[in-house]
């Protein structure tokens, strides 16, 4: 289960930055996901935010201060590499075998030449990463996202992505480390490292008119972007030229 809680907050920082200067919008339009549990979700959002403020964020700041940047990059690469087989499986399940083979190739190269994944040699060689998880696969298969939900520790989700947590956790190689002590220490390090990567972006969310709405819309829009591999469908009413046609007709009549 990869980098939960506040890590999800910055999945789509460009979207959050755009929301920061806008008035809150209570309608979720991305993926057609509704938010009928908003009262409960806001309570969980506050709980997660407090936990992050007083526990995770200070630890991440200390980690970033103590651990050199080159070491942090290696640690991040190592944990990313452990999820590559999961991406390979889900790319194949989504009907993208070429990308699945690419992910397997990345895993082999980085696990060997990259010294257990500490170095992303595959990326340097032109092998782009295509990260996928099981909840995205289900969405591609047409399974409904369900409602928006904020859960303790894992943060923003949809009902579909929540139901997929066990499968995504099982297909993360961290889950299969037999030594419980080692596995637990790696999980904690993974969370801290992921949070440390996002420290410089905290202010974007804090400046939003309503951080809860900003996070919700950022998460849903980023999820839609990932499900459609960066090319989400255009809404039916996006190209609505009726207004322009009326203006043109009025202009013609004055001629």
SERO-4910 file (N, C-alpha, C, O; in steps of 0.05 Angstrom, whole numbers):
BEGIN
 pado doro    nc1    nc2    nc3   cac1   cac2   cac3    cc1    cc2    cc3    oc1    oc2    oc3
  Unk    A     17    -24      0      0      0      0     18     25      0     30     31     20
  Unk    A     19     38    -22     40     57    -28     34     85    -18     14     97    -26
  Unk    A     51     96     -1     51    124      8     23    135     13     13    151     -4
  Unk    A     10    127     35    -17    137     40    -18    165     52      2    179     51
  Unk    A    -42    172     62    -48    197     76    -42    221     59    -52    224     37
  Unk    A    -26    240     70    -22    266     57     -6    264     31     -5    283     16
  Unk    A      6    241     26     21    237      1      2    242    -23     10    253    -43
  Unk    A    -23    234    -19    -43    237    -40    -50    266    -45    -60    273    -66
  Unk    A    -44    283    -25    -52    311    -27    -40    325    -52    -53    341    -64
  Unk    A    -15    318    -58     -2    332    -80     -1    317   -106     16    322   -123
  Unk    A    -19    298   -110    -20    283   -134    -24    301   -159    -15    294   -181
  Unk    A    -37    323   -155    -43    341   -177    -39    370   -168    -59    385   -166
  Unk    A    -15    378   -164    -10    404   -152    -17    427   -171    -25    448   -162
  Unk    A    -15    423   -196    -23    444   -215    -52    450   -213    -61    473   -215
  Unk    A    -68    429   -208    -97    433   -204   -102    447   -178   -119    465   -177
  Unk    A    -88    440   -157    -92    453   -131    -85    483   -133    -99    500   -122
  Unk    A    -63    489   -147    -55    517   -150    -77    532   -164    -82    556   -158
  Unk    A    -90    520   -184   -112    533   -198   -136    538   -180   -150    558   -182
  Unk    A   -141    519   -162   -163    521   -143   -158    542   -122   -177    553   -110
  Unk    A   -133    548   -117   -126    565    -94   -138    593    -97   -145    605    -77
  Unk    A   -142    603   -121   -152    630   -125   -181    631   -131   -192    652   -138
  Unk    A   -195    607   -130   -223    606   -137   -240    602   -113   -231    591    -93
  Unk    A   -265    610   -115   -284    605    -93   -291    576    -92   -290    562   -113
  Unk    A   -297    565    -69   -303    537    -66   -326    528    -84   -346    543    -87
  Unk    A   -323    505    -95   -344    494   -112   -353    467   -100   -336    449    -96
  Unk    A   -378    465    -93   -387    441    -79   -395    418    -98   -404    397    -89
  Unk    A   -393    423   -124   -400    402   -143   -375    388   -154   -357    401   -164
  Unk    A   -375    361   -151   -353    346   -162   -361    337   -190   -381    323   -193
  Unk    A   -345    344   -210   -352    337   -237   -333    316   -249   -341    301   -267
  Unk    A   -309    315   -240   -290    296   -250   -300    267   -246   -307    260   -223
  Unk    A   -300    251   -267   -308    223   -265   -337    220   -257   -347    198   -253
  Unk    A   -352    242   -255   -380    241   -246   -382    232   -217   -403    221   -209
  Unk    A   -362    236   -201   -362    227   -173   -376    247   -155   -369    270   -155
  Unk    A   -395    237   -139   -410    255   -120   -397    254    -93   -381    236    -87
  Unk    A   -404    273    -76   -393    274    -49   -416    275    -28   -419    296    -14
  Unk    A   -432    254    -26   -455    255     -7   -446    252     22   -462    258     40
  Unk    A   -421    244     27   -412    241     54   -394    264     63   -376    261     79
  Unk    A   -400    288     52   -382    311     56   -378    317     86   -356    323     94
  Unk    A   -399    315    102   -396    321    131   -376    302    144   -358    311    158
  Unk    A   -379    276    138   -360    256    149   -332    260    137   -312    260    151
  Unk    A   -331    265    111   -305    269     97   -289    292    108   -265    291    110
  Unk    A   -304    314    114   -290    338    125   -278    331    152   -256    341    159
  Unk    A   -291    315    168   -280    308    194   -255    291    191   -235    295    205
  Unk    A   -256    272    172   -232    256    167   -209    272    155   -186    268    161
  Unk    A   -217    291    138   -197    309    126   -183    325    148   -158    328    148
  Unk    A   -198    335    167   -186    350    189   -169    332    207   -147    340    215
  Unk    A   -178    307    212   -162    289    227   -136    283    214   -115    283    226
  Unk    A   -136    277    188   -112    272    173    -94    296    172    -69    293    174
  Unk    A   -105    320    169    -89    344    168    -75    349    195    -52    357    195
  Unk    A    -89    345    217    -77    348    243    -55    328    247    -33    335    258
  Unk    A    -59    303    239    -39    282    242    -14    289    226      8    285    235
  Unk    A    -19    300    202      3    308    185     19    331    197     43    331    198
  Unk    A      4    351    207     17    375    218     35    369    242     56    381    244
  Unk    A     25    351    259     40    347    284     57    322    285     73    318    304
  Unk    A     54    305    265     70    280    265     86    277    239    111    278    240
  Unk    A     72    272    217     86    265    193    103    287    181    126    283    174
  Unk    A     92    311    180    107    333    168    132    340    183    153    343    171
  Unk    A    132    342    210    157    348    225    178    326    221    202    332    218
  Unk    A    169    301    220    188    279    216    200    280    188    224    276    185
  Unk    A    183    287    169    193    289    141    212    312    138    232    310    123
  Unk    A    207    334    152    226    357    151    253    349    163    274    356    153
  Unk    A    252    334    186    277    325    198    292    306    179    316    308    177
  Unk    A    277    288    167    289    269    148    303    284    125    325    277    117
  Unk    A    289    304    114    300    319     91    325    335    100    344    338     84
  Unk    A    326    344    125    349    359    135    373    341    139    396    349    133
  Unk    A    368    317    149    390    299    156    400    283    132    425    279    130
  Unk    A    382    273    115    390    255     93    397    271     69    380    287     59
  Unk    A    421    268     57    428    283     33    410    277     10    398    255      8
  Unk    A    407    296     -9    389    294    -32    395    269    -49    376    256    -57
  Unk    A    420    263    -53    427    240    -71    418    214    -58    410    195    -72
  Unk    A    419    213    -31    409    189    -17    379    187    -18    367    165    -21
  Unk    A    365    210    -16    336    210    -17    326    201    -44    307    187    -47
  Unk    A    340    210    -65    333    201    -92    335    171    -95    318    158   -107
  Unk    A    357    160    -84    361    131    -86    339    116    -71    329     96    -80
  Unk    A    332    127    -47    311    114    -31    284    115    -46    270     95    -47
  Unk    A    278    138    -58    253    140    -73    253    121    -97    232    109   -103
  Unk    A    275    119   -111    277    101   -134    273     72   -125    261     56   -139
  Unk    A    284     65   -102    282     38    -91    253     30    -87    244      9    -95
  Unk    A    237     48    -74    209     42    -69    193     43    -94    174     27    -97
  Unk    A    199     60   -112    185     61   -138    189     34   -153    171     24   -166
  Unk    A    213     24   -151    220     -1   -165    203    -25   -155    196    -43   -170
  Unk    A    197    -24   -129    182    -46   -117    153    -47   -127    140    -68   -125
  Unk    A    143    -25   -138    116    -25   -149    115    -30   -179     93    -31   -191
  Unk    A    138    -33   -192    139    -36   -221    125    -61   -230    111    -60   -250
  Unk    A    129    -84   -217    114   -108   -225     83   -104   -224     69   -114   -242
  Unk    A     74    -90   -204     45    -83   -203     37    -67   -228     16    -73   -239
  Unk    A     53    -48   -235     46    -32   -259     46    -50   -284     30    -47   -302
  Unk    A     65    -68   -286     67    -86   -309     41   -103   -311     30   -105   -333
  Unk    A     33   -115   -289      8   -131   -289    -16   -115   -297    -32   -124   -314
  Unk    A    -19    -91   -286    -43    -75   -292    -43    -64   -320    -64    -60   -332
  Unk    A    -19    -58   -331    -18    -49   -358    -28    -71   -377    -43    -66   -396
  Unk    A    -20    -96   -371    -29   -119   -388    -59   -122   -385    -73   -127   -405
  Unk    A    -69   -121   -360    -98   -124   -355   -114   -102   -369   -138   -107   -375
  Unk    A   -102    -79   -373   -116    -57   -387   -113    -58   -417   -122    -40   -431
  Unk    A   -101    -80   -427    -98    -83   -456    -75    -68   -468    -75    -60   -491
  Unk    A    -54    -63   -451    -30    -49   -461     -6    -66   -456     11    -60   -439
  Unk    A     -3    -88   -471     19   -107   -466     46    -95   -471     65   -102   -457
  Unk    A     48    -76   -490     74    -64   -495     84    -49   -471    107    -50   -464
  Unk    A     66    -34   -458     74    -19   -434     79    -39   -411     97    -33   -394
  Unk    A     65    -61   -410     70    -81   -390     98    -92   -392    112    -96   -372
  Unk    A    106    -99   -417    133   -109   -421    154    -88   -415    175    -95   -405
  Unk    A    147    -63   -421    166    -42   -415    170    -40   -385    193    -36   -376
  Unk    A    149    -43   -369    151    -42   -340    168    -66   -329    184    -62   -311
  Unk    A    164    -89   -341    180   -112   -333    209   -108   -339    227   -114   -324
  Unk    A    214    -96   -363    241    -89   -371    254    -69   -351    277    -72   -344
  Unk    A    238    -49   -344    248    -30   -324    256    -43   -298    276    -37   -286
  Unk    A    239    -62   -289    244    -75   -264    270    -91   -265    286    -91   -246
  Unk    A    273   -106   -287    298   -123   -289    323   -105   -290    342   -111   -277
  Unk    A    322    -84   -307    345    -67   -310    352    -53   -284    375    -52   -275
  Unk    A    332    -41   -271    337    -26   -247    344    -43   -223    359    -35   -205
  Unk    A    333    -68   -223    339    -86   -200    367    -98   -202    379   -106   -182
  Unk    A    378    -98   -226    405   -109   -230    426    -87   -234    441    -81   -216
  Unk    A    425    -75   -257    445    -53   -263    441    -29   -244    460    -16   -236
  Unk    A    416    -25   -237    409     -2   -219    413     -9   -189    404      7   -172
  Unk    A    425    -31   -183    432    -39   -155    406    -39   -138    404    -24   -119
  Unk    A    389    -58   -144    364    -61   -128    344    -39   -131    326    -36   -115
  Unk    A    348    -23   -152    329     -1   -157    338     26   -146    323     45   -149
  Unk    A    361     27   -134    370     52   -123    375     73   -144    374     97   -140
  Unk    A    382     63   -168    387     81   -191    367     74   -213    364     51   -221
  Unk    A    354     95   -224    335     91   -246    350     90   -273    348    109   -289
  Unk    A    365     69   -277    381     66   -301    362     64   -326    369     73   -347
  Unk    A    339     51   -322    321     47   -344    311     74   -356    310     77   -380
  Unk    A    305     92   -338    296    119   -347    318    133   -362    313    146   -383
  Unk    A    342    130   -352    365    143   -366    369    131   -394    379    144   -412
  Unk    A    360    106   -397    363     92   -423    339     96   -441    337     84   -462
  Unk    A    320    113   -432    297    119   -449    272    102   -444    253    104   -459
  Unk    A    272     86   -423    249     70   -416    231     85   -398    235     86   -373
  Unk    A    210     97   -409    191    113   -393    175     96   -374    169     73   -380
  Unk    A    168    108   -351    152     93   -332    122     97   -338    113    119   -343
  Unk    A    107     75   -336     78     75   -340     65     63   -316     58     39   -315
  Unk    A     61     79   -296     51     70   -270     21     65   -271      6     83   -279
  Unk    A     12     42   -263    -17     35   -262    -22     19   -236     -4      6   -226
  Unk    A    -47     20   -227    -55      3   -204    -81    -11   -211    -93     -6   -232
  Unk    A    -90    -28   -192   -114    -44   -198   -140    -28   -199   -158    -34   -214
  Unk    A   -141     -6   -183   -165     10   -184   -168     24   -211   -190     27   -221
  Unk    A   -146     32   -223   -147     43   -250   -155     22   -270   -170     28   -289
  Unk    A   -146     -3   -266   -154    -24   -284   -184    -29   -283   -197    -32   -304
  Unk    A   -195    -30   -259   -224    -33   -256   -239    -10   -269   -260    -15   -282
  Unk    A   -229     14   -267   -242     37   -279   -241     34   -310   -261     41   -323
  Unk    A   -219     25   -320   -217     21   -349   -236     -1   -358   -247      1   -381
  Unk    A   -241    -20   -342   -261    -42   -348   -289    -32   -346   -308    -47   -353
  Unk    A   -294     -8   -336   -321      3   -335   -334      2   -308   -357      8   -305
  Unk    A   -319     -6   -287   -330     -7   -260   -334     21   -250   -316     38   -252
  Unk    A   -357     27   -238   -363     54   -228   -345     62   -205   -337     46   -189
  Unk    A   -337     88   -205   -320     98   -184   -334     99   -157   -321     98   -136
  Unk    A   -360    101   -157   -375    105   -132   -371    133   -122   -364    151   -137
  Unk    A   -376    138    -96   -375    165    -85   -347    171    -75   -330    154    -72
  Unk    A   -343    197    -70   -317    206    -59   -317    200    -29   -337    201    -15
  Unk    A   -293    192    -19   -290    184      9   -263    191     19   -243    187      6
  Unk    A   -262    203     43   -237    208     56   -235    189     80   -252    188     97
  Unk    A   -214    173     81   -211    154    102   -185    160    118   -166    170    107
  Unk    A   -185    153    144   -162    158    161   -137    145    149   -137    123    139
  Unk    A   -115    160    150    -89    152    141    -86    151    111    -66    161    100
  Unk    A   -105    139     97   -103    137     67   -112    162     53   -105    166     29
  Unk    A   -127    180     66   -134    205     54   -156    202     33   -174    185     35
  Unk    A   -155    219     12   -177    220     -8   -177    196    -26   -156    186    -34
  Unk    A   -201    186    -31   -205    162    -47   -232    164    -61   -248    182    -56
  Unk    A   -237    145    -79   -265    139    -87   -271    112    -75   -254     98    -65
  Unk    A   -297    104    -77   -304     78    -66   -289     56    -81   -281     36    -69
  Unk    A   -285     60   -107   -271     40   -123   -242     37   -114   -232     15   -110
  Unk    A   -228     60   -111   -200     59   -104   -196     49    -75   -176     37    -69
  Unk    A   -216     53    -58   -215     43    -31   -217     12    -31   -202     -2    -17
  Unk    A   -236      2    -47   -240    -27    -49   -215    -41    -61   -211    -65    -56
  Unk    A   -199    -26    -76   -175    -38    -89   -151    -38    -72   -130    -48    -80
  Unk    A   -152    -26    -48   -128    -23    -31   -116    -51    -25    -91    -53    -27
  Unk    A   -131    -72    -18   -118    -97    -12   -103   -109    -36    -81   -119    -32
  Unk    A   -114   -107    -60   -101   -118    -83    -76   -102    -90    -55   -113    -95
  Unk    A    -78    -75    -88    -54    -59    -93    -32    -64    -73     -9    -63    -79
  Unk    A    -41    -68    -48    -21    -74    -27     -7   -101    -32     17   -103    -28
  Unk    A    -23   -121    -40    -12   -147    -45      8   -148    -68     27   -163    -68
  Unk    A      3   -131    -88     20   -131   -112     44   -111   -109     59   -107   -128
  Unk    A     47    -99    -85     71    -84    -79     90   -103    -67     83   -117    -47
  Unk    A    115   -105    -77    134   -125    -68    141   -121    -38    151   -140    -26
  Unk    A    136    -98    -27    141    -95      2    125   -114     18    134   -124     39
  Unk    A    101   -120      9     83   -138     23     95   -166     26     88   -180     45
  Unk    A    112   -174      8    123   -201      7    150   -204     21    163   -225     19
  Unk    A    159   -183     35    183   -186     51    176   -202     76    159   -193     92
  Unk    A    190   -224     79    182   -243    101    188   -233    129    173   -237    147
  Unk    A    210   -219    132    218   -208    158    200   -185    165    201   -164    153
  Unk    A    183   -189    186    163   -168    193    176   -142    202    167   -121    195
  Unk    A    198   -144    217    212   -121    227    223   -104    204    220    -80    203
  Unk    A    235   -118    184    246   -104    161    224    -91    145    227    -68    136
  Unk    A    202   -106    141    180    -96    125    168    -71    137    162    -52    124
  Unk    A    164    -72    164    152    -49    177    170    -25    176    160     -2    171
  Unk    A    196    -29    179    214     -6    178    215      6    150    216     30    146
  Unk    A    214    -11    129    213     -1    102    187     14     96    188     35     82
  Unk    A    165      5    107    139     18    103    140     47    115    131     66    102
  Unk    A    151     49    139    153     75    152    172     93    136    166    117    132
  Unk    A    194     83    127    213     99    111    201    108     85    205    130     76
  Unk    A    185     90     73    172     96     48    153    120     51    152    139     35
  Unk    A    137    120     73    118    141     78    132    167     84    125    188     73
  Unk    A    153    166    100    168    191    107    182    202     82    181    227     78
  Unk    A    194    185     66    207    195     42    187    207     23    192    228     11
  Unk    A    164    195     19    144    206      1    134    233     11    130    251     -5
  Unk    A    130    236     37    121    261     48    143    283     45    136    306     40
  Unk    A    168    275     48    190    294     46    192    306     18    199    329     14
  Unk    A    184    290     -2    185    300    -30    165    323    -34    169    339    -53
  Unk    A    145    325    -17    123    343    -22    124    368     -4    106    384     -5
  Unk    A    144    370     13    145    392     32    144    420     18    131    438     28
  Unk    A    157    422     -4    158    448    -18    132    456    -30    129    479    -39
  Unk    A    113    438    -31     87    444    -44     64    449    -25     42    454    -33
  Unk    A     70    447      1     49    450     21     33    476     19      9    477     22
  Unk    A     48    497     13     36    524     13     14    526     -8     -5    542     -5
  Unk    A     16    511    -30     -5    513    -51    -32    505    -40    -52    518    -46
  Unk    A    -33    484    -25    -59    475    -13    -68    494      9    -92    500     11
  Unk    A    -49    504     24    -56    521     47    -68    548     37    -84    560     52
  Unk    A    -61    556     13    -71    582      3    -99    580    -10   -110    600    -17
  Unk    A   -109    556    -13   -135    553    -26   -157    564     -8   -155    564     16
  Unk    A   -179    573    -21   -202    584     -6   -214    563     12   -223    569     34
  Unk    A   -215    538      3   -226    516     18   -208    492     13   -212    478     -8
  Unk    A   -188    486     30   -170    463     25   -184    437     20   -174    421      4
  Unk    A   -207    432     33   -221    407     29   -230    404      0   -226    384    -13
  Unk    A   -243    425    -11   -252    425    -38   -229    424    -58   -230    409    -78
  Unk    A   -208    439    -52   -184    439    -69   -172    411    -72   -165    403    -93
  Unk    A   -170    398    -49   -158    371    -49   -177    351    -63   -167    335    -79
  Unk    A   -203    353    -58   -221    335    -71   -220    337   -101   -218    317   -115
  Unk    A   -221    362   -112   -221    366   -141   -194    359   -153   -193    348   -175
  Unk    A   -172    365   -138   -146    357   -148   -144    327   -150   -134    316   -170
  Unk    A   -153    313   -129   -151    284   -129   -168    272   -152   -158    254   -167
  Unk    A   -192    281   -155   -210    269   -176   -200    276   -204   -201    259   -221
  Unk    A   -191    300   -208   -181    307   -235   -155    292   -241   -151    284   -264
  Unk    A   -138    289   -221   -113    274   -225   -119    244   -231   -107    232   -248
  Unk    A   -139    234   -216   -147    206   -221   -158    202   -249   -151    182   -262
  Unk    A   -175    220   -258   -185    219   -285   -163    220   -305   -163    205   -325
  Unk    A   -144    238   -301   -120    241   -318   -105    214   -320    -97    206   -342
  Unk    A   -101    201   -297    -86    176   -297   -101    153   -310    -89    137   -325
  Unk    A   -127    151   -305   -143    130   -316   -143    131   -347   -141    110   -360
  Unk    A   -144    155   -358   -144    158   -387   -117    164   -398   -114    174   -421
  Unk    A    -96    158   -383    -68    161   -393    -63    189   -404    -50    192   -424
  Unk    A    -72    209   -389    -66    236   -397    -84    248   -418    -80    271   -426
  Unk    A   -104    233   -427   -122    243   -448   -151    238   -440   -165    222   -453
  Unk    A   -161    251   -419   -189    246   -410   -209    256   -431   -202    275   -446
  Unk    A   -232    244   -432   -252    253   -452   -262    281   -447   -263    290   -424
  Unk    A   -269    295   -468   -279    322   -466   -309    321   -460   -323    307   -473
  Unk    A   -318    337   -440   -347    337   -433   -364    344   -458   -355    359   -475
  Unk    A   -388    333   -459   -406    337   -482   -412    367   -487   -415    375   -509
  Unk    A   -413    382   -465   -420    410   -468   -396    428   -470   -398    453   -468
  Unk    A   -372    417   -474   -348    433   -475   -348    451   -500   -341    475   -498
  Unk    A   -357    440   -522   -358    455   -547   -387    464   -552   -400    454   -570
  Unk    A   -396    482   -536   -423    492   -538   -422    519   -552   -415    540   -540
  Unk    A   -429    519   -578   -427    543   -594   -453    559   -596   -454    578   -611
  Unk    A   -473    551   -581   -499    564   -584   -497    594   -577   -508    611   -591
  Unk    A   -482    600   -556   -479    627   -547   -465    644   -569   -473    666   -574
  Unk    A   -444    631   -581   -430    646   -602   -447    650   -627   -445    671   -639
  Unk    A   -463    630   -633   -480    632   -656   -500    655   -653   -505    670   -672
  Unk    A   -511    658   -629   -530    679   -623   -517    707   -626   -528    725   -637
  Unk    A   -492    709   -616   -477    734   -618   -472    741   -647   -474    764   -655
  Unk    A   -464    721   -663   -459    725   -691   -484    734   -706   -483    752   -723
  Unk    A   -507    722   -699   -532    729   -712   -539    758   -706   -548    773   -723
  Unk    A   -535    765   -680   -542    793   -672   -524    813   -686   -532    835   -694
  Unk    A   -498    805   -690   -479    822   -704   -487    826   -733   -485    848   -744
  Unk    A   -496    803   -746   -503    805   -774   -527    823   -778   -529    837   -799
  Unk    A   -546    823   -759   -569    839   -762   -563    869   -762   -578    885   -773
  Unk    A   -541    876   -748   -534    904   -746   -519    914   -771   -515    938   -775
  Unk    A   -510    895   -787   -495    903   -811   -513    914   -833   -504    922   -854
***
